[in-house]
């Protein structure tokens, strides 16, 4: 199954084809080496962790709203 998905991995080769200001976002957990390579993850870690933090706050707000 992983072999079938290998062509969809975000890696340095894919990023070379993207615009120079392209961002990589991931909601985590990221399976490094499978869905995103280590180099690309580390290069975009700030954006990835910011997105994950924002998702956390969004989930907390939804849970709070549902509890009312």
N, CA, C and O atoms as a printed pandas DataFrame, in Angstrom:
     atom_number atom_name residue_name chain_id  residue_number  x_coord  y_coord  z_coord
0              1         N          UNK        A               1    0.828   -1.193    0.000
1              2        CA          UNK        A               1    0.000    0.000    0.000
2              3         C          UNK        A               1    0.871    1.255    0.000
3              4         O          UNK        A               1    0.566    2.217   -0.706
4              5         N          UNK        A               2    1.940    1.257    0.776
5              6        CA          UNK        A               2    2.834    2.416    0.799
6              7         C          UNK        A               2    3.463    2.661   -0.563
7              8         O          UNK        A               2    3.679    3.809   -0.952
8              9         N          UNK        A               3    3.756    1.595   -1.282
9             10        CA          UNK        A               3    4.351    1.750   -2.611
10            11         C          UNK        A               3    3.392    2.482   -3.547
11            12         O          UNK        A               3    3.828    3.278   -4.378
12            13         N          UNK        A               4    2.100    2.222   -3.420
13            14        CA          UNK        A               4    1.112    2.895   -4.261
14            15         C          UNK        A               4    1.018    4.383   -3.939
15            16         O          UNK        A               4    0.706    5.190   -4.814
16            17         N          UNK        A               5    1.285    4.745   -2.700
17            18        CA          UNK        A               5    1.178    6.143   -2.281
18            19         C          UNK        A               5    2.488    6.914   -2.410
19            20         O          UNK        A               5    2.507    8.129   -2.212
20            21         N          UNK        A               6    3.573    6.235   -2.737
21            22        CA          UNK        A               6    4.894    6.881   -2.791
22            23         C          UNK        A               6    4.919    8.072   -3.742
23            24         O          UNK        A               6    5.631    9.043   -3.486
24            25         N          UNK        A               7    4.177    8.022   -4.807
25            26        CA          UNK        A               7    4.143    9.118   -5.765
26            27         C          UNK        A               7    3.456   10.371   -5.247
27            28         O          UNK        A               7    3.526   11.425   -5.878
28            29         N          UNK        A               8    2.800   10.263   -4.113
29            30        CA          UNK        A               8    2.092   11.403   -3.530
30            31         C          UNK        A               8    2.856   12.040   -2.372
31            32         O          UNK        A               8    2.354   12.964   -1.731
32            33         N          UNK        A               9    4.060   11.555   -2.104
33            34        CA          UNK        A               9    4.862   12.103   -1.009
34            35         C          UNK        A               9    5.294   13.530   -1.331
35            36         O          UNK        A               9    5.686   13.831   -2.458
36            37         N          UNK        A              10    5.219   14.400   -0.330
37            38        CA          UNK        A              10    5.751   15.752   -0.468
38            39         C          UNK        A              10    7.236   15.661   -0.152
39            40         O          UNK        A              10    7.624   15.277    0.951
40            41         N          UNK        A              11    8.056   16.015   -1.126
41            42        CA          UNK        A              11    9.497   15.922   -0.943
42            43         C          UNK        A              11   10.181   17.069   -1.679
43            44         O          UNK        A              11    9.518   17.918   -2.275
44            45         N          UNK        A              12   11.499   17.087   -1.634
45            46        CA          UNK        A              12   12.262   18.175   -2.242
46            47         C          UNK        A              12   11.991   18.279   -3.742
47            48         O          UNK        A              12   11.948   19.380   -4.290
48            49         N          UNK        A              13   11.812   17.158   -4.393
49            50        CA          UNK        A              13   11.542   17.172   -5.836
50            51         C          UNK        A              13   10.212   17.871   -6.138
51            52         O          UNK        A              13   10.130   18.678   -7.063
52            53         N          UNK        A              14    9.194   17.566   -5.373
53            54        CA          UNK        A              14    7.889   18.207   -5.548
54            55         C          UNK        A              14    7.995   19.699   -5.256
55            56         O          UNK        A              14    7.422   20.520   -5.972
56            57         N          UNK        A              15    8.722   20.041   -4.213
57            58        CA          UNK        A              15    8.855   21.447   -3.834
58            59         C          UNK        A              15    9.625   22.254   -4.877
59            60         O          UNK        A              15    9.386   23.453   -5.026
60            61         N          UNK        A              16   10.535   21.620   -5.596
61            62        CA          UNK        A              16   11.241   22.324   -6.680
62            63         C          UNK        A              16   10.280   22.719   -7.802
63            64         O          UNK        A              16   10.521   23.696   -8.512
64            65         N          UNK        A              17    9.205   21.971   -7.959
65            66        CA          UNK        A              17    8.210   22.261   -8.994
66            67         C          UNK        A              17    7.213   23.335   -8.556
67            68         O          UNK        A              17    6.516   23.920   -9.385
68            69         N          UNK        A              18    7.153   23.584   -7.263
69            70        CA          UNK        A              18    6.202   24.559   -6.718
70            71         C          UNK        A              18    6.749   25.975   -6.848
71            72         O          UNK        A              18    7.935   26.178   -7.108
72            73         N          UNK        A              19    5.870   26.939   -6.665
73            74        CA          UNK        A              19    6.302   28.339   -6.647
74            75         C          UNK        A              19    7.264   28.543   -5.481
75            76         O          UNK        A              19    7.169   27.847   -4.470
76            77         N          UNK        A              20    8.185   29.488   -5.613
77            78        CA          UNK        A              20    9.178   29.706   -4.549
78            79         C          UNK        A              20    8.573   30.029   -3.182
79            80         O          UNK        A              20    9.176   29.722   -2.154
80            81         N          UNK        A              21    7.401   30.637   -3.160
81            82        CA          UNK        A              21    6.793   30.998   -1.874
82            83         C          UNK        A              21    5.743   29.980   -1.400
83            84         O          UNK        A              21    4.937   30.279   -0.518
84            85         N          UNK        A              22    5.758   28.785   -1.989
85            86        CA          UNK        A              22    4.793   27.751   -1.606
86            87         C          UNK        A              22    5.021   27.320   -0.163
87            88         O          UNK        A              22    6.158   27.221    0.299
88            89         N          UNK        A              23    3.929   27.068    0.535
89            90        CA          UNK        A              23    3.986   26.599    1.918
90            91         C          UNK        A              23    3.579   25.134    1.977
91            92         O          UNK        A              23    2.752   24.669    1.192
92            93         N          UNK        A              24    4.164   24.433    2.904
93            94        CA          UNK        A              24    3.742   23.065    3.183
94            95         C          UNK        A              24    3.005   23.107    4.511
95            96         O          UNK        A              24    3.541   23.567    5.520
96            97         N          UNK        A              25    1.770   22.623    4.499
97            98        CA          UNK        A              25    0.979   22.583    5.725
98            99         C          UNK        A              25    0.594   21.128    5.987
99           100         O          UNK        A              25    0.364   20.354    5.058
100          101         N          UNK        A              26    0.530   20.779    7.248
101          102        CA          UNK        A              26    0.170   19.412    7.627
102          103         C          UNK        A              26   -0.541   19.479    8.968
103          104         O          UNK        A              26   -0.116   20.217    9.856
104          105         N          UNK        A              27   -1.593   18.736    9.123
105          106        CA          UNK        A              27   -2.368   18.802   10.370
106          107         C          UNK        A              27   -1.791   17.924   11.477
107          108         O          UNK        A              27   -2.281   17.960   12.605
108          109         N          UNK        A              28   -0.786   17.159   11.183
109          110        CA          UNK        A              28   -0.093   16.270   12.118
110          111         C          UNK        A              28   -1.019   15.178   12.646
111          112         O          UNK        A              28   -2.224   15.414   12.727
112          113         N          UNK        A              29   -0.541   14.042   12.996
113          114        CA          UNK        A              29    0.855   13.640   12.996
114          115         C          UNK        A              29    1.345   13.357   11.583
115          116         O          UNK        A              29    0.598   12.862   10.739
116          117         N          UNK        A              30    2.585   13.672   11.345
117          118        CA          UNK        A              30    3.198   13.450   10.038
118          119         C          UNK        A              30    4.075   12.207   10.101
119          120         O          UNK        A              30    4.883   12.056   11.017
120          121         N          UNK        A              31    3.919   11.348    9.159
121          122        CA          UNK        A              31    4.745   10.155    9.075
122          123         C          UNK        A              31    5.935   10.475    8.180
123          124         O          UNK        A              31    5.903   10.274    6.966
124          125         N          UNK        A              32    6.986   10.980    8.820
125          126        CA          UNK        A              32    8.172   11.408    8.087
126          127         C          UNK        A              32    8.781   10.224    7.348
127          128         O          UNK        A              32    8.899    9.119    7.877
128          129         N          UNK        A              33    9.159   10.497    6.112
129          130        CA          UNK        A              33    9.721    9.447    5.279
130          131         C          UNK        A              33    8.669    8.681    4.505
131          132         O          UNK        A              33    8.997    7.913    3.601
132          133         N          UNK        A              34    7.408    8.883    4.851
133          134        CA          UNK        A              34    6.326    8.216    4.134
134          135         C          UNK        A              34    5.482    9.236    3.383
135          136         O          UNK        A              34    5.412    9.188    2.155
136          137         N          UNK        A              35    4.841   10.154    4.092
137          138        CA          UNK        A              35    4.007   11.142    3.416
138          139         C          UNK        A              35    4.723   12.460    3.181
139          140         O          UNK        A              35    4.307   13.253    2.336
140          141         N          UNK        A              36    5.790   12.698    3.917
141          142        CA          UNK        A              36    6.602   13.903    3.742
142          143         C          UNK        A              36    8.035   13.540    4.112
143          144         O          UNK        A              36    8.263   12.857    5.110
144          145         N          UNK        A              37    8.997   13.988    3.318
145          146        CA          UNK        A              37   10.374   13.645    3.658
146          147         C          UNK        A              37   10.905   14.564    4.752
147          148         O          UNK        A              37   10.373   15.650    4.984
148          149         N          UNK        A              38   11.951   14.114    5.410
149          150        CA          UNK        A              38   12.515   14.828    6.557
150          151         C          UNK        A              38   12.944   16.242    6.185
151          152         O          UNK        A              38   12.679   17.186    6.929
152          153         N          UNK        A              39   13.602   16.392    5.047
153          154        CA          UNK        A              39   14.104   17.704    4.609
154          155         C          UNK        A              39   12.966   18.707    4.443
155          156         O          UNK        A              39   13.062   19.843    4.909
156          157         N          UNK        A              40   11.908   18.297    3.791
157          158        CA          UNK        A              40   10.777   19.187    3.550
158          159         C          UNK        A              40   10.050   19.505    4.852
159          160         O          UNK        A              40    9.641   20.644    5.077
160          161         N          UNK        A              41    9.891   18.505    5.703
161          162        CA          UNK        A              41    9.231   18.749    6.988
162          163         C          UNK        A              41   10.002   19.782    7.792
163          164         O          UNK        A              41    9.416   20.735    8.305
164          165         N          UNK        A              42   11.307   19.599    7.905
165          166        CA          UNK        A              42   12.126   20.519    8.698
166          167         C          UNK        A              42   12.137   21.923    8.100
167          168         O          UNK        A              42   12.150   22.909    8.837
168          169         N          UNK        A              43   12.130   22.024    6.773
169          170        CA          UNK        A              43   12.146   23.334    6.117
170          171         C          UNK        A              43   10.857   24.111    6.370
171          172         O          UNK        A              43   10.860   25.342    6.348
172          173         N          UNK        A              44    9.764   23.405    6.607
173          174        CA          UNK        A              44    8.458   24.044    6.784
174          175         C          UNK        A              44    7.871   23.789    8.176
175          176         O          UNK        A              44    6.668   23.946    8.382
176          177         N          UNK        A              45    8.717   23.399    9.124
177          178        CA          UNK        A              45    8.239   23.027   10.462
178          179         C          UNK        A              45    7.482   24.158   11.148
179          180         O          UNK        A              45    6.481   23.904   11.820
180          181         N          UNK        A              46    7.934   25.392   10.995
181          182        CA          UNK        A              46    7.233   26.509   11.643
182          183         C          UNK        A              46    5.784   26.597   11.178
183          184         O          UNK        A              46    4.873   26.750   11.993
184          185         N          UNK        A              47    5.574   26.500    9.877
185          186        CA          UNK        A              47    4.219   26.564    9.321
186          187         C          UNK        A              47    3.400   25.357    9.759
187          188         O          UNK        A              47    2.230   25.489   10.120
188          189         N          UNK        A              48    4.017   24.182    9.726
189          190        CA          UNK        A              48    3.314   22.954   10.098
190          191         C          UNK        A              48    2.860   23.012   11.552
191          192         O          UNK        A              48    1.713   22.686   11.855
192          193         N          UNK        A              49    3.747   23.422   12.452
193          194        CA          UNK        A              49    3.379   23.459   13.871
194          195         C          UNK        A              49    2.392   24.585   14.177
195          196         O          UNK        A              49    1.557   24.448   15.071
196          197         N          UNK        A              50    2.478   25.687   13.450
197          198        CA          UNK        A              50    1.494   26.760   13.620
198          199         C          UNK        A              50    0.113   26.275   13.207
199          200         O          UNK        A              50   -0.875   26.548   13.889
200          201         N          UNK        A              51    0.042   25.553   12.091
201          202        CA          UNK        A              51   -1.237   25.016   11.648
202          203         C          UNK        A              51   -1.799   24.041   12.680
203          204         O          UNK        A              51   -2.990   24.077   12.987
204          205         N          UNK        A              52   -0.952   23.181   13.207
205          206        CA          UNK        A              52   -1.408   22.207   14.201
206          207         C          UNK        A              52   -1.917   22.911   15.460
207          208         O          UNK        A              52   -2.923   22.501   16.038
208          209         N          UNK        A              53   -1.227   23.961   15.881
209          210        CA          UNK        A              53   -1.674   24.708   17.061
210          211         C          UNK        A              53   -3.017   25.381   16.798
211          212         O          UNK        A              53   -3.902   25.359   17.652
212          213         N          UNK        A              54   -3.168   25.974   15.627
213          214        CA          UNK        A              54   -4.439   26.620   15.288
214          215         C          UNK        A              54   -5.576   25.604   15.238
215          216         O          UNK        A              54   -6.701   25.900   15.641
216          217         N          UNK        A              55   -5.279   24.415   14.745
217          218        CA          UNK        A              55   -6.296   23.362   14.706
218          219         C          UNK        A              55   -6.734   23.012   16.124
219          220         O          UNK        A              55   -7.921   22.811   16.378
220          221         N          UNK        A              56   -5.776   22.939   17.045
221          222        CA          UNK        A              56   -6.092   22.640   18.436
222          223         C          UNK        A              56   -7.062   23.666   19.011
223          224         O          UNK        A              56   -8.054   23.300   19.642
224          225         N          UNK        A              57   -6.780   24.947   18.795
225          226        CA          UNK        A              57   -7.654   25.994   19.323
226          227         C          UNK        A              57   -9.035   25.950   18.665
227          228         O          UNK        A              57  -10.046   26.208   19.318
228          229         N          UNK        A              58   -9.071   25.630   17.396
229          230        CA          UNK        A              58  -10.354   25.499   16.698
230          231         C          UNK        A              58  -11.162   24.349   17.289
231          232         O          UNK        A              58  -12.363   24.484   17.521
232          233         N          UNK        A              59  -10.509   23.232   17.530
233          234        CA          UNK        A              59  -11.205   22.084   18.114
234          235         C          UNK        A              59  -11.728   22.405   19.515
235          236         O          UNK        A              59  -12.839   22.014   19.872
236          237         N          UNK        A              60  -10.932   23.108   20.293
237          238        CA          UNK        A              60  -11.376   23.495   21.636
238          239         C          UNK        A              60  -12.585   24.420   21.562
239          240         O          UNK        A              60  -13.514   24.285   22.359
240          241         N          UNK        A              61  -12.586   25.352   20.620
241          242        CA          UNK        A              61  -13.719   26.268   20.472
242          243         C          UNK        A              61  -14.981   25.516   20.067
243          244         O          UNK        A              61  -16.070   25.810   20.560
244          245         N          UNK        A              62  -14.836   24.557   19.180
245          246        CA          UNK        A              62  -15.991   23.763   18.754
246          247         C          UNK        A              62  -16.542   22.961   19.926
247          248         O          UNK        A              62  -17.755   22.900   20.129
248          249         N          UNK        A              63  -15.646   22.344   20.699
249          250        CA          UNK        A              63  -16.087   21.573   21.862
250          251         C          UNK        A              63  -16.794   22.474   22.875
251          252         O          UNK        A              63  -17.798   22.079   23.467
252          253         N          UNK        A              64  -16.275   23.667   23.070
253          254        CA          UNK        A              64  -16.903   24.620   23.994
254          255         C          UNK        A              64  -18.279   25.023   23.491
255          256         O          UNK        A              64  -19.233   25.090   24.266
256          257         N          UNK        A              65  -18.382   25.287   22.214
257          258        CA          UNK        A              65  -19.656   25.688   21.611
258          259         C          UNK        A              65  -20.682   24.555   21.726
259          260         O          UNK        A              65  -21.856   24.800   22.004
260          261         N          UNK        A              66  -20.234   23.317   21.510
261          262        CA          UNK        A              66  -21.145   22.178   21.598
262          263         C          UNK        A              66  -21.619   21.928   23.026
263          264         O          UNK        A              66  -22.707   21.391   23.236
264          265         N          UNK        A              67  -20.814   22.313   23.996
265          266        CA          UNK        A              67  -21.157   22.086   25.399
266          267         C          UNK        A              67  -22.194   23.071   25.914
267          268         O          UNK        A              67  -22.772   22.859   26.980
268          269         N          UNK        A              68  -22.436   24.138   25.178
269          270        CA          UNK        A              68  -23.380   25.168   25.631
270          271         C          UNK        A              68  -24.802   24.706   25.448
271          272         O          UNK        A              68  -25.736   25.439   25.773
